[in-house]
Amino acid sequence: MNDEELINSEDKYLAPVYQKFQIILDKGSGCYVWDSSGKKYLDLMGGYGVSLLGHSNENIVQAITNQANKLTSCHGSFYNAERANAVLNINKITPKNLDNIYLCNSGAEAVEAALKLCKKHSKNKIISMSGSYHGKTIGSLSLTWNPKYKKSFQPLLDDVDFISFGD
């Protein structure tokens, strides 16, 4: 597929949820990415966090490969050595009074879990920061400050107050 066909395919079939740049990324290594013509860029987006340890990190690639060769996914209804090791390691670095870990697939899912905890354990309003962005689910949009992301999805949660940083 040539560059024009690739762009046309994405523009035609993907929901228009992101601003698009006329750059076709082809590969990455460390903190750099290259486009389809070989031009090198410093990646300052990091996949919104999923690439914070760099692209093509050999240790991460090997760990993913090893796990995919063994077991691709394990539902929470079953026990699993890798998950048990992960929660033990998380528990070692968190305060001792925190003894429940909720594993998520995304930041928006973590925000939704935090909202549920707030609603369950408090009758107060939820506070979010002016200028914040928390995701595109209904709950996380409620905490997102910029009205342009929220206007098409009203009504959202109404018990959210926004405050300025440093207030």
C-alpha positions as a Markdown table, in Angstrom:
| # | Residue | x | y | z |
|---|---|---|---|---|
| 1 | Met | 0.0 | 0.0 | 0.0 |
| 2 | Asn | 1.5 | 3.4 | -0.9 |
| 3 | Asp | 1.3 | 6.5 | 1.3 |
| 4 | Glu | -1.7 | 7.9 | -0.4 |
| 5 | Glu | -3.7 | 4.7 | -0.2 |
| 6 | Leu | -2.8 | 4.3 | 3.5 |
| 7 | Ile | -3.9 | 7.9 | 4.3 |
| 8 | Asn | -7.1 | 7.5 | 2.3 |
| 9 | Ser | -7.9 | 4.2 | 4.1 |
| 10 | Glu | -7.5 | 5.6 | 7.5 |
| 11 | Asp | -9.4 | 8.8 | 6.6 |
| 12 | Lys | -12.3 | 6.8 | 5.1 |
| 13 | Tyr | -12.7 | 4.1 | 7.8 |
| 14 | Leu | -11.4 | 5.4 | 11.1 |
| 15 | Ala | -13.6 | 7.5 | 13.4 |
| 16 | Pro | -12.3 | 11.1 | 13.3 |
| 17 | Val | -11.4 | 11.4 | 17.0 |
| 18 | Tyr | -7.8 | 12.7 | 16.6 |
| 19 | Gln | -6.2 | 15.6 | 14.8 |
| 20 | Lys | -4.2 | 14.0 | 12.0 |
| 21 | Phe | -0.8 | 15.1 | 10.8 |
| 22 | Gln | 0.3 | 14.2 | 7.3 |
| 23 | Ile | 3.1 | 12.0 | 8.6 |
| 24 | Ile | 3.1 | 8.2 | 8.3 |
| 25 | Leu | 5.1 | 6.7 | 11.1 |
| 26 | Asp | 6.9 | 3.5 | 10.1 |
| 27 | Lys | 9.2 | 2.5 | 12.9 |
| 28 | Gly | 10.6 | 3.6 | 16.2 |
| 29 | Ser | 13.7 | 3.1 | 18.4 |
| 30 | Gly | 14.2 | 4.6 | 21.9 |
| 31 | Cys | 12.8 | 8.1 | 21.9 |
| 32 | Tyr | 12.8 | 8.4 | 18.1 |
| 33 | Val | 10.3 | 7.5 | 15.3 |
| 34 | Trp | 10.8 | 7.5 | 11.6 |
| 35 | Asp | 8.3 | 8.3 | 8.9 |
| 36 | Ser | 7.7 | 6.3 | 5.7 |
| 37 | Ser | 10.3 | 8.4 | 3.8 |
| 38 | Gly | 13.0 | 7.8 | 6.5 |
| 39 | Lys | 12.8 | 11.2 | 8.2 |
| 40 | Lys | 13.7 | 11.0 | 12.0 |
| 41 | Tyr | 11.5 | 12.7 | 14.7 |
| 42 | Leu | 11.9 | 13.0 | 18.4 |
| 43 | Asp | 8.8 | 11.3 | 19.8 |
| 44 | Leu | 7.3 | 13.8 | 22.3 |
| 45 | Met | 3.9 | 12.0 | 22.5 |
| 46 | Gly | 5.0 | 8.6 | 23.7 |
| 47 | Gly | 1.8 | 7.1 | 22.6 |
| 48 | Tyr | 0.1 | 9.0 | 25.5 |
| 49 | Gly | 2.2 | 7.0 | 27.9 |
| 50 | Val | 2.5 | 3.5 | 26.4 |
| 51 | Ser | 5.9 | 4.2 | 25.0 |
| 52 | Leu | 7.5 | 6.0 | 27.9 |
| 53 | Leu | 10.3 | 3.4 | 28.0 |
| 54 | Gly | 11.0 | 3.9 | 24.3 |
| 55 | His | 10.1 | 2.2 | 21.1 |
| 56 | Ser | 11.6 | -1.2 | 20.4 |
| 57 | Asn | 13.1 | -1.5 | 23.8 |
| 58 | Glu | 14.8 | -4.9 | 23.6 |
| 59 | Asn | 13.9 | -6.0 | 27.2 |
| 60 | Ile | 10.2 | -5.1 | 26.6 |
| 61 | Val | 10.1 | -6.7 | 23.2 |
| 62 | Gln | 11.6 | -9.9 | 24.6 |
| 63 | Ala | 9.3 | -10.0 | 27.6 |
| 64 | Ile | 6.2 | -9.5 | 25.3 |
| 65 | Thr | 7.5 | -12.2 | 23.0 |
| 66 | Asn | 8.1 | -14.6 | 25.8 |
| 67 | Gln | 4.7 | -14.0 | 27.3 |
| 68 | Ala | 2.9 | -14.2 | 24.0 |
| 69 | Asn | 4.6 | -17.5 | 23.3 |
| 70 | Lys | 3.3 | -18.8 | 26.6 |
| 71 | Leu | -0.1 | -17.2 | 27.3 |
| 72 | Thr | -1.6 | -14.2 | 25.5 |
| 73 | Ser | -4.3 | -13.4 | 28.1 |
| 74 | Cys | -5.5 | -14.6 | 31.4 |
| 75 | His | -8.9 | -13.6 | 32.7 |
| 76 | Gly | -9.1 | -12.4 | 36.3 |
| 77 | Ser | -11.2 | -15.4 | 37.2 |
| 78 | Phe | -8.1 | -17.6 | 37.0 |
| 79 | Tyr | -4.8 | -17.4 | 38.9 |
| 80 | Asn | -1.6 | -16.5 | 37.1 |
| 81 | Ala | 2.1 | -16.4 | 38.1 |
| 82 | Glu | 2.9 | -13.2 | 36.1 |
| 83 | Arg | -0.1 | -11.3 | 37.6 |
| 84 | Ala | 0.8 | -12.6 | 41.1 |
| 85 | Asn | 4.4 | -11.4 | 40.7 |
| 86 | Ala | 3.2 | -8.0 | 39.4 |
| 87 | Val | 0.9 | -7.4 | 42.3 |
| 88 | Leu | 3.6 | -8.4 | 44.8 |
| 89 | Asn | 6.0 | -6.0 | 43.2 |
| 90 | Ile | 3.4 | -3.2 | 43.2 |
| 91 | Asn | 2.6 | -3.9 | 46.9 |
| 92 | Lys | 6.3 | -3.6 | 47.8 |
| 93 | Ile | 6.4 | 0.1 | 46.6 |
| 94 | Thr | 3.0 | 1.3 | 47.8 |
| 95 | Pro | 2.0 | 2.5 | 51.3 |
| 96 | Lys | 1.4 | -0.4 | 53.7 |
| 97 | Asn | -2.2 | 0.5 | 54.3 |
| 98 | Leu | -3.0 | 0.0 | 50.6 |
| 99 | Asp | -3.8 | -3.7 | 50.1 |
| 100 | Asn | -6.1 | -3.8 | 47.1 |
| 101 | Ile | -4.8 | -3.4 | 43.6 |
| 102 | Tyr | -7.0 | -2.9 | 40.6 |
| 103 | Leu | -5.2 | -3.6 | 37.3 |
| 104 | Cys | -6.5 | -1.7 | 34.2 |
| 105 | Asn | -5.9 | -1.6 | 30.5 |
| 106 | Ser | -6.0 | 2.1 | 30.1 |
| 107 | Gly | -5.8 | 5.5 | 31.8 |
| 108 | Ala | -9.5 | 6.1 | 31.2 |
| 109 | Glu | -10.4 | 2.8 | 32.8 |
| 110 | Ala | -8.3 | 3.8 | 35.9 |
| 111 | Val | -10.1 | 7.1 | 36.0 |
| 112 | Glu | -13.5 | 5.3 | 35.9 |
| 113 | Ala | -12.4 | 3.1 | 38.8 |
| 114 | Ala | -11.3 | 6.1 | 40.8 |
| 115 | Leu | -14.7 | 7.8 | 40.1 |
| 116 | Lys | -16.5 | 4.7 | 41.3 |
| 117 | Leu | -14.4 | 4.8 | 44.5 |
| 118 | Cys | -15.2 | 8.5 | 45.0 |
| 119 | Lys | -18.9 | 7.9 | 44.6 |
| 120 | Lys | -18.9 | 4.8 | 46.8 |
| 121 | His | -17.0 | 6.4 | 49.7 |
| 122 | Ser | -18.0 | 10.1 | 49.6 |
| 123 | Lys | -21.1 | 12.1 | 49.1 |
| 124 | Asn | -19.1 | 15.2 | 48.1 |
| 125 | Lys | -18.5 | 16.6 | 44.7 |
| 126 | Ile | -15.6 | 15.4 | 42.6 |
| 127 | Ile | -12.8 | 17.9 | 42.0 |
| 128 | Ser | -10.9 | 18.1 | 38.8 |
| 129 | Met | -8.2 | 20.6 | 37.6 |
| 130 | Ser | -8.9 | 23.3 | 35.0 |
| 131 | Gly | -7.0 | 22.4 | 31.8 |
| 132 | Ser | -7.2 | 18.7 | 32.7 |
| 133 | Tyr | -7.7 | 15.8 | 30.2 |
| 134 | His | -8.7 | 12.4 | 31.5 |
| 135 | Gly | -10.0 | 10.4 | 28.5 |
| 136 | Lys | -13.0 | 9.9 | 26.3 |
| 137 | Thr | -15.3 | 7.7 | 28.4 |
| 138 | Ile | -18.4 | 9.3 | 29.9 |
| 139 | Gly | -16.9 | 9.5 | 33.3 |
| 140 | Ser | -13.5 | 10.6 | 32.3 |
| 141 | Leu | -15.0 | 13.2 | 29.9 |
| 142 | Ser | -16.9 | 14.6 | 32.9 |
| 143 | Leu | -13.5 | 15.3 | 34.5 |
| 144 | Thr | -12.0 | 16.7 | 31.4 |
| 145 | Trp | -11.9 | 20.5 | 31.4 |
| 146 | Asn | -12.1 | 21.5 | 27.7 |
| 147 | Pro | -15.7 | 21.9 | 26.6 |
| 148 | Lys | -14.9 | 21.0 | 23.0 |
| 149 | Tyr | -14.3 | 17.3 | 24.0 |
| 150 | Lys | -17.5 | 17.2 | 26.0 |
| 151 | Lys | -20.2 | 19.1 | 24.0 |
| 152 | Ser | -21.4 | 16.2 | 21.9 |
| 153 | Phe | -21.9 | 13.9 | 24.9 |
| 154 | Gln | -24.0 | 15.9 | 27.3 |
| 155 | Pro | -25.3 | 15.3 | 29.9 |
| 156 | Leu | -22.2 | 14.1 | 31.7 |
| 157 | Leu | -21.7 | 13.7 | 35.4 |
| 158 | Asp | -22.9 | 16.9 | 37.1 |
| 159 | Asp | -21.2 | 16.6 | 40.4 |
| 160 | Val | -17.8 | 17.8 | 39.2 |
| 161 | Asp | -16.1 | 21.1 | 40.1 |
| 162 | Phe | -13.1 | 22.5 | 38.4 |
| 163 | Ile | -10.4 | 24.3 | 40.3 |
| 164 | Ser | -7.2 | 26.0 | 39.2 |
| 165 | Phe | -3.7 | 24.5 | 39.9 |
| 166 | Gly | -2.2 | 26.1 | 43.0 |
| 167 | Asp | -5.6 | 26.9 | 44.5 |
